[in-house]
Amino acid sequence: MAASRIVDVHAHMLSEDMMKRLAKEAPELHFTITDVDAHGATLKVGTLVQTPYARGGWDLDKRIQDMEAAGIDMQVVSPVPQTFLYDLEPKRTDALCEIQNEMLGDLARRMPDKFLGIATVPLQNPEMAAACLERAMTKHGLKGMMICSHVEGKNLDDPKLDVVWAKAEALGAFILVHPQKVAASERLGSYYLRNLIGNPLETTIAAASLIFGGVLERYPRIKFCMSHGGGFQPYQTGRFMHGWAVRPEPKTRLPVPPNVSIARLYHDTILHSAPHLEFLVSQSGANHVLLGTDYPFDMGMMDAVRYVRSLKLDDAQKDAILAGNPSRLLKNNVS
């Protein structure tokens, strides 16, 4: 393969320094790391508890060691999903976003050979979110944003979000769509189904909303990357197409067949299976798939580079997934 820098576009960070500043801004949310050992800890943000929270989530030296062991040259780091905090008063969320965005920007400036960053924004207030995104990209040097798959139950086709999409398109933002507070959670309490099923289900709902809501046709230059391999969406394209052809409802806001919009989406590689990843590449094209690990969470995929290299693809396609696509979508700042 070509000697290119391998880039992980889906990785999270909430460092001790970040938590100290966040806790000072919002002490009632109890940003804490407890039960620390050599491997990880328990992370608490408000009522949300993440265990285990791997040590690399806050320990930069450990993170770099893990990146090197995985064959990853650079991470595009986003905040942890627990800090979306769309349920707070928007100005509170905006202040907490600003802390994280500033610190991720500082990290990228200090270690530009290892890290780029993407922002979090107060999406519950679209005008404020658009301003936050612009500040993150123009002041802090971030390359886009990570957003939740919904805004406290409102899907991403909500017309109020158009101001955010317009700003993102104008800025050339990369957008990672990530699940949280999953649908049907009351039925997914056993067997870790909230993650095993709930997370990909949330990503599927988000993708379908962007597609059938016409967002991808109104803002065709936005670079939406759907986490966890796009959820179930890539495997239901035929159903989407058939439904659009035979029913009036899918045509309400989508004037073209769904595959036109689907072709605009990007996906990460987090599928935990080489054959399924090969299927995703066959459906989306190698130029629309990007390496992702979901580091430092235990449902992540730190062996993603090995999976990509094991695929039945030519070297040019593998290099696109590992290096070329991030370089292109992030304005060649990773080359």
C-alpha positions in Angstrom: 0.0 0.0 0.0 1.0 3.6 -0.4 3.0 5.1 2.4 0.2 7.4 3.7 -0.8 8.6 7.1 -3.5 6.4 8.6 -6.3 8.4 10.1 -9.0 7.4 12.6 -12.0 9.8 12.2 -14.1 8.4 15.1 -12.3 8.7 18.5 -13.4 10.5 21.7 -11.7 12.3 24.5 -12.7 13.6 27.9 -9.5 14.4 29.8 -9.0 15.2 33.4 -8.2 18.8 32.5 -11.4 19.0 30.5 -13.4 17.5 33.4 -11.9 20.0 35.9 -13.0 22.9 33.7 -16.4 21.4 33.0 -17.0 20.7 36.7 -16.2 24.3 37.6 -18.7 25.5 35.0 -21.4 23.0 35.9 -20.7 21.4 39.3 -24.2 19.8 39.4 -23.2 17.4 36.6 -20.6 15.7 38.7 -17.9 15.2 36.1 -15.8 12.5 37.8 -13.5 9.6 37.1 -13.6 7.0 39.9 -12.4 3.4 40.4 -9.2 4.1 38.6 -6.8 1.2 37.8 -4.1 0.5 35.3 -6.6 -0.1 32.5 -9.5 2.3 33.0 -12.1 3.7 35.4 -15.7 4.7 35.8 -16.8 7.9 34.1 -19.8 9.9 35.4 -21.5 12.8 33.7 -24.7 13.8 35.4 -26.8 10.6 35.6 -24.8 8.9 32.8 -22.3 6.3 33.9 -19.7 4.8 31.6 -17.9 1.8 32.8 -15.3 0.8 31.8 -13.9 4.1 30.5 -10.5 3.0 29.1 -7.5 4.8 30.4 -6.7 6.4 27.0 -9.9 8.4 27.3 -8.1 10.8 29.7 -4.4 9.6 29.6 -2.7 11.1 26.5 0.4 9.0 26.8 -1.7 5.8 26.9 -3.8 7.0 24.0 -0.6 7.5 21.8 0.7 4.1 22.8 -2.6 2.5 21.8 -2.6 4.4 18.5 0.9 3.3 17.7 0.0 -0.3 18.6 -3.0 -0.2 16.3 -1.0 1.4 13.4 -2.9 4.7 13.5 -0.9 7.8 12.8 -3.6 10.4 13.6 -7.0 10.7 15.3 -9.8 13.1 14.6 -10.8 13.6 18.2 -14.4 14.5 19.3 -15.9 14.9 22.8 -17.5 11.9 24.4 -21.3 11.6 23.6 -22.2 12.0 27.2 -21.4 15.7 26.8 -24.0 16.4 24.1 -26.2 17.8 26.9 -29.0 19.0 24.6 -31.4 18.8 27.6 -29.8 21.8 29.3 -30.6 25.4 28.9 -28.8 26.3 25.6 -26.4 28.9 27.0 -25.2 26.3 29.6 -24.6 23.7 26.9 -22.9 26.4 24.7 -20.5 27.2 27.6 -19.6 23.5 28.1 -19.2 23.1 24.4 -16.8 26.0 24.2 -14.6 24.6 27.0 -14.2 21.3 25.1 -13.8 22.8 21.7 -11.1 25.2 22.9 -9.2 22.4 24.6 -9.4 20.1 21.5 -8.2 22.9 19.4 -5.3 23.4 21.8 -4.4 19.7 21.6 -4.4 19.8 17.8 -2.1 22.8 17.8 0.3 21.2 20.3 0.4 17.9 18.5 -0.5 18.6 14.9 1.1 15.4 13.7 -1.2 13.3 15.9 -4.5 15.0 16.4 -7.2 17.0 14.7 -10.4 17.9 16.4 -14.2 18.2 15.7 -16.5 20.2 17.9 -19.6 19.7 19.9 -22.4 22.3 19.7 -25.7 23.2 21.5 -27.9 21.7 18.8 -31.1 22.3 20.8 -30.7 26.0 19.8 -29.8 25.9 16.0 -28.8 29.6 15.8 -26.5 29.2 18.7 -25.2 25.9 17.3 -24.3 27.5 14.0 -22.4 30.3 15.8 -20.6 27.7 18.0 -19.6 25.7 14.9 -18.2 28.8 13.2 -16.3 29.8 16.3 -14.9 26.2 16.7 -13.7 26.1 13.1 -12.4 29.7 12.6 -11.1 30.4 16.2 -10.1 26.9 17.5 -9.1 25.3 14.2 -11.5 22.4 14.4 -12.6 20.6 11.3 -16.3 20.1 11.9 -18.5 18.7 14.6 -20.0 15.6 16.1 -23.7 15.7 16.6 -26.2 13.4 18.2 -28.6 11.3 16.0 -31.5 13.4 17.3 -32.1 16.5 19.4 -34.0 15.3 22.5 -36.4 13.2 20.3 -36.5 15.6 17.3 -35.0 14.0 14.1 -32.3 15.7 12.0 -34.8 16.6 9.3 -36.3 19.3 11.6 -36.5 22.5 9.4 -35.2 24.5 12.3 -31.8 22.8 11.8 -31.4 24.3 8.3 -29.5 27.2 9.7 -26.9 24.7 11.1 -26.7 22.8 7.8 -26.2 26.0 5.9 -23.4 27.1 8.1 -21.8 23.6 8.0 -21.9 23.6 4.2 -20.5 27.1 4.0 -17.6 26.2 6.3 -16.9 22.8 4.6 -17.5 21.0 7.9 -17.1 17.3 8.4 -20.0 16.0 10.5 -19.9 12.8 12.5 -23.4 11.6 13.4 -23.3 9.7 16.7 -26.1 7.9 18.6 -27.1 8.6 22.2 -30.4 8.3 24.2 -31.5 5.5 21.9 -35.0 4.9 20.6 -37.0 2.0 22.2 -34.6 2.0 25.2 -37.4 0.8 27.4 -37.4 -2.5 25.5 -33.6 -2.8 25.3 -32.6 -3.1 29.0 -31.4 -6.6 28.8 -28.2 -8.1 27.3 -26.6 -4.7 26.6 -29.2 -4.3 23.7 -29.2 -0.5 24.2 -25.8 -0.5 22.6 -25.9 -3.7 20.5 -29.2 -2.8 18.8 -30.0 0.7 20.1 -26.9 2.5 18.8 -27.1 1.2 15.2 -30.9 1.8 15.2 -30.3 5.4 16.2 -27.9 5.9 13.4 -30.4 4.4 11.0 -33.1 6.8 12.1 -30.7 9.7 11.7 -29.7 8.6 8.2 -33.3 8.0 7.1 -34.3 11.4 8.4 -31.4 13.1 6.4 -32.4 11.1 3.3 -36.2 11.4 3.3 -36.2 14.8 4.8 -34.3 16.1 1.7 -31.4 17.5 3.8 -28.8 15.8 1.7 -30.3 17.3 -1.5 -30.7 20.8 -0.1 -27.1 20.7 1.2 -25.3 18.4 -1.1 -21.8 19.5 -0.1 -22.1 18.6 3.5 -19.9 15.7 4.6 -22.1 13.6 6.9 -20.3 10.5 8.2 -22.6 8.0 9.8 -21.1 6.2 12.8 -20.9 2.4 13.3 -21.0 1.6 9.6 -24.2 3.5 9.1 -26.3 1.4 11.4 -28.8 -0.7 9.5 -29.3 1.8 6.6 -26.8 0.4 4.1 -28.5 -3.0 4.3 -32.0 -1.6 3.8 -31.4 0.5 0.7 -33.6 -1.7 -1.4 -36.5 -1.3 1.0 -36.0 2.5 1.0 -36.1 2.5 -2.8 -39.2 0.3 -3.0 -41.0 2.3 -0.4 -40.2 5.6 -2.3 -41.5 4.1 -5.5 -44.8 2.7 -4.2 -45.8 5.0 -1.4 -46.6 8.8 -1.4 -45.2 9.5 2.1 -41.5 9.0 1.3 -41.8 11.5 -1.5 -43.1 14.3 0.7 -39.7 16.0 1.0 -37.5 13.9 -1.2 -38.0 14.6 -5.0 -35.4 12.0 -6.1 -35.0 8.3 -5.4 -33.3 7.6 -2.1 -30.2 6.2 -3.6 -29.3 9.6 -4.9 -29.1 10.9 -1.3 -27.6 7.7 0.1 -24.7 8.1 -2.3 -23.8 11.4 -0.6 -23.4 9.8 2.9 -20.1 8.6 4.3 -19.7 5.8 6.8 -17.0 4.7 9.3 -15.7 1.1 9.4 -16.9 0.1 12.9 -18.7 -3.2 12.0 -16.5 -5.8 13.7 -16.6 -8.0 10.7 -14.5 -8.1 7.5 -17.3 -9.5 5.3 -19.8 -6.9 6.5 -17.3 -4.2 5.9 -16.7 -5.5 2.4 -20.5 -5.3 1.8 -20.5 -1.7 3.0 -17.7 -0.8 0.6 -19.5 -2.6 -2.2 -22.6 -0.5 -1.6 -21.1 2.9 -0.7 -17.9 2.8 -2.7 -14.4 2.9 -1.1 -14.3 6.7 -1.4 -17.2 7.0 1.0 -15.9 4.8 3.8 -13.5 6.1 6.5 -11.5 4.3 9.2 -13.0 4.6 12.7 -12.4 3.0 16.0 -14.7 4.6 18.6 -11.7 4.8 20.9 -11.7 4.5 24.0 -15.0 2.6 24.4 -15.1 -1.1 24.8 -17.5 -1.5 21.8 -14.9 0.2 19.7 -12.6 -1.4 17.1 -8.9 -0.8 17.7 -8.1 -3.5 15.2 -9.8 -1.6 12.4 -6.6 -1.1 10.4 -6.1 -4.9 10.3 -9.7 -5.4 9.2 -9.3 -2.9 6.3 -6.1 -4.5 5.2 -7.7 -7.9 5.2 -10.5 -6.9 2.8 -10.7 -8.3 -0.7 -10.0 -4.8 -2.2 -7.2 -3.4 -4.2 -4.5 -1.4 -2.5 -5.9 1.9 -3.9 -9.3 1.2 -2.2 -7.7 0.3 1.1 -5.5 3.4 1.0 -8.6 5.5 0.3 -10.3 4.2 3.5 -7.2 4.4 5.7 -5.8 7.7 4.5 -7.0 9.2 1.3 -10.6 9.9 2.2 -9.8 11.7 5.5 -7.2 13.8 3.8 -9.7 14.8 1.1 -12.6 15.4 3.5 -10.6 17.3 6.0 -9.1 19.6 3.4 -5.8 17.7 3.1 -4.7 18.7 6.6 -3.7 15.1 7.4 -1.3 14.6 4.6 
